[in-house]
Amino acid sequence: MHRHLRTDSTMERARERLAAGDPHGTVVIAEYQSAGRGRGADRSWAAKPGSSLLFTVLLRLETFASRSTPPPRFGLTPLVVGLAVAEVVEAWTAEPVRLKWPNDVYLRDRKLAGVLCQHRENAILAGVGINCNQRAFPPELERRAIALREARGGAVARYRLLGDILARLRAHLEREERFGPAMLAAVNERLYMRGCEVSFRSPEGEVLGGTVVEADGDGRLVLERGSGERHRYISGEILSGRP
């Protein structure tokens, strides 16, 4: 584990650890990051020092090569990392936690966490940002974001949370039927707005209407359009809809 009081991005530091030959399971954590970002070049992740849990895990694909089960599927990885976060938060709060495709974790219909994965040199870098001890958010976010502190009713022990999440993620990645039907079912049980009509922005920028059916085994969103046809999207964004 590599801990930084301040850095631009844990993802950037994890890239350096990858290049330096650090092993599978290496974790880079920061108290504050000045250039953290979400999915998309125009999205940033900013938080006061110590308020969030910010980390990136290095997953070396060759680690899985000698096993009988296949390596992680890149498109499904953000949802599986999100599943580990969701299961731990559910245990900590006794409240249902949802996965908003493709990479967000929702609690009480507000965003609690985001996951960003990058494929680099036969490895996956899985970055996670979780709102933990914020007492308030900027006006533009206060109705859309939530901190774990609110659900817990008090301060969150961020490093204990990290330990629980890493243990859960390791259990998922080491299970015999990794990325199999059971794991996919666990993801879809928590899929935000599943069965609901939503507005969806396609990879081409077109805004479409449809019903969220599920995430498939490759992490693609299955959307049923008005004609009854089902379309699969590896990228895009759910814009609106009510659960």
C-alpha positions in Angstrom: 0.0 0.0 0.0 1.3 3.5 -0.9 -0.3 6.4 1.0 -0.1 10.0 -0.1 -1.1 13.0 1.9 -1.6 14.9 -1.4 -1.3 13.9 -5.0 -2.8 14.8 -8.4 -4.5 11.4 -8.8 -4.2 8.0 -7.3 -4.7 6.6 -10.8 -1.5 8.4 -12.0 0.5 7.1 -9.0 -0.9 3.6 -9.7 0.4 3.8 -13.3 3.8 4.5 -11.9 3.6 1.5 -9.5 2.6 -0.6 -12.5 5.6 0.6 -14.5 7.8 0.0 -11.5 6.7 -3.7 -11.3 4.6 -3.6 -8.2 2.6 -6.7 -7.6 -1.1 -7.5 -8.2 -3.2 -6.1 -5.4 -1.0 -3.0 -4.9 -3.2 -0.1 -3.5 -2.5 3.6 -3.8 -4.5 5.8 -1.4 -4.6 9.6 -1.0 -5.9 11.9 1.7 -6.4 14.6 -1.0 -6.1 14.6 -4.8 -6.0 17.7 -6.8 -6.8 16.2 -10.2 -9.0 13.3 -9.5 -11.6 12.7 -12.2 -14.6 10.7 -13.1 -15.7 9.0 -16.3 -15.2 11.5 -19.1 -12.6 14.2 -19.6 -14.8 17.0 -18.3 -15.6 15.4 -14.9 -13.5 15.9 -11.8 -13.6 14.5 -8.3 -12.8 17.1 -5.7 -13.1 16.7 -1.9 -11.6 18.3 1.2 -8.6 16.4 2.7 -9.8 13.4 4.8 -13.4 13.7 3.8 -13.4 10.9 1.2 -11.9 7.5 0.7 -9.8 7.8 -2.5 -7.8 4.8 -3.8 -6.7 2.8 -6.9 -6.1 -0.9 -6.9 -3.7 -2.5 -9.4 -5.1 -5.8 -10.9 -2.5 -7.6 -12.9 -4.2 -9.8 -15.5 -1.3 -12.4 -15.6 -2.2 -13.2 -12.0 -5.3 -14.9 -13.3 -3.6 -16.7 -16.3 -2.6 -19.7 -14.3 -6.0 -20.3 -12.9 -8.9 -22.2 -14.4 -11.2 -19.2 -14.5 -10.8 -16.3 -17.0 -9.4 -12.9 -16.1 -11.7 -10.0 -15.3 -13.8 -8.7 -18.2 -12.9 -5.1 -18.5 -16.4 -3.9 -19.2 -17.8 -5.7 -16.1 -15.0 -4.7 -13.8 -16.4 -1.3 -12.7 -19.6 -3.0 -11.7 -17.9 -5.7 -9.8 -15.7 -3.2 -7.9 -18.9 -1.2 -7.3 -20.6 -4.5 -6.1 -17.8 -4.9 -3.4 -18.4 -1.3 -2.3 -22.2 -1.8 -2.2 -22.1 -5.0 -0.2 -19.8 -3.4 2.4 -21.9 -0.3 2.7 -25.0 -2.4 3.0 -23.4 -4.2 5.9 -22.4 -1.0 7.5 -25.8 0.8 7.1 -28.4 -2.0 6.8 -29.8 0.0 3.9 -30.1 -1.1 0.2 -27.3 0.2 -2.1 -27.7 0.4 -5.9 -25.3 0.3 -8.8 -26.0 2.9 -11.4 -24.6 1.7 -14.7 -21.8 1.9 -15.6 -19.8 3.0 -12.6 -21.6 4.7 -9.8 -22.8 3.6 -6.4 -26.1 5.0 -5.1 -27.5 5.2 -1.5 -30.9 6.8 -0.9 -31.1 7.7 -4.6 -28.0 9.8 -4.3 -24.4 9.2 -5.5 -22.2 7.8 -2.8 -19.2 6.6 -4.8 -17.8 6.4 -8.3 -15.5 3.9 -10.0 -13.1 4.5 -12.8 -11.2 1.7 -14.5 -8.4 1.9 -17.0 -6.8 -0.9 -19.0 -3.0 -0.5 -19.0 -0.2 -2.9 -20.0 -2.0 -6.2 -19.3 -3.4 -4.7 -16.1 -6.6 -3.0 -14.9 -6.3 0.0 -12.6 -9.5 0.3 -10.6 -10.0 3.8 -9.1 -12.6 4.4 -6.4 -13.8 7.6 -4.7 -16.3 7.3 -1.8 -18.0 10.2 0.0 -17.4 9.5 3.7 -17.2 12.3 6.2 -18.6 15.3 4.3 -21.1 17.3 6.4 -22.3 19.3 3.3 -21.9 19.5 -0.4 -21.9 22.4 -2.8 -25.4 23.6 -3.7 -25.3 22.0 -7.2 -24.6 18.6 -5.6 -26.5 18.6 -2.3 -29.5 16.9 -3.8 -27.5 14.5 -5.9 -24.7 13.4 -3.5 -24.6 11.7 -0.1 -21.8 10.9 2.4 -21.7 7.7 4.3 -21.6 9.7 7.5 -25.2 10.7 7.0 -26.4 7.1 6.8 -24.1 6.0 9.7 -25.1 8.9 11.9 -21.4 9.7 12.7 -17.8 9.8 11.5 -16.6 7.0 9.2 -13.4 5.1 9.9 -12.1 5.3 6.3 -9.3 2.8 6.6 -11.5 0.2 8.2 -13.9 0.8 5.3 -11.0 0.3 2.9 -10.0 -2.9 4.5 -13.5 -4.3 4.3 -13.9 -3.3 0.6 -10.5 -4.8 -0.4 -11.4 -8.0 1.4 -14.7 -8.2 -0.4 -13.2 -7.4 -3.8 -10.5 -10.1 -3.3 -13.2 -12.6 -2.4 -15.1 -11.8 -5.6 -11.9 -12.0 -7.8 -10.8 -15.3 -6.2 -14.1 -17.1 -6.3 -14.2 -20.2 -8.5 -16.9 -18.9 -10.8 -15.5 -15.4 -11.1 -17.7 -13.1 -13.4 -20.1 -16.0 -13.7 -23.9 -16.1 -13.3 -24.0 -15.7 -9.6 -21.9 -12.5 -9.6 -23.8 -11.1 -12.5 -27.1 -11.8 -10.7 -25.7 -9.9 -7.6 -24.9 -6.9 -9.8 -28.3 -6.9 -11.5 -30.2 -7.3 -8.2 -28.7 -3.9 -7.3 -29.0 -2.3 -10.8 -30.3 1.2 -10.3 -33.6 1.9 -12.2 -33.8 -1.7 -13.5 -37.2 -2.2 -15.1 -37.8 1.6 -15.3 -38.1 3.9 -18.3 -35.1 6.3 -18.6 -33.6 8.8 -20.9 -30.2 7.5 -22.2 -27.4 9.3 -24.0 -25.8 6.9 -26.5 -22.1 6.9 -27.3 -22.9 9.0 -30.3 -24.6 11.6 -28.2 -28.1 10.8 -29.2 -30.7 11.0 -26.4 -32.9 7.9 -26.4 -35.8 6.5 -24.4 -36.0 3.0 -23.1 -36.4 0.6 -20.2 -33.4 -0.7 -18.3 -33.4 -4.5 -18.6 -30.0 -5.5 -17.1 -26.2 -5.5 -17.4 -25.0 -8.4 -19.5 -21.9 -10.6 -18.9 -19.6 -8.1 -20.7 -20.9 -5.2 -18.6 -23.0 -3.7 -21.4 -26.3 -2.0 -20.6 -29.3 -3.8 -22.1 -32.0 -1.2 -23.0 -35.4 -2.1 -24.4 -36.6 0.5 -26.8 -40.2 1.3 -27.6 -40.3 -1.2 -30.5 -39.5 -4.0 -28.0 -36.1 -4.5 -29.4 -33.2 -4.8 -27.0 -30.0 -2.8 -27.6 -26.7 -3.3 -25.9 -24.4 -0.4 -25.0 -20.8 -0.6 -23.8 -20.7 3.1 -23.0 -23.2 5.9 -22.6 -25.1 7.5 -19.7 -28.4 7.2 -18.0 -29.7 10.8 -17.7 -33.0 10.6 -15.9 -35.7 8.3 -14.7 -37.4 7.4 -11.5 -36.9 4.1 -9.6 
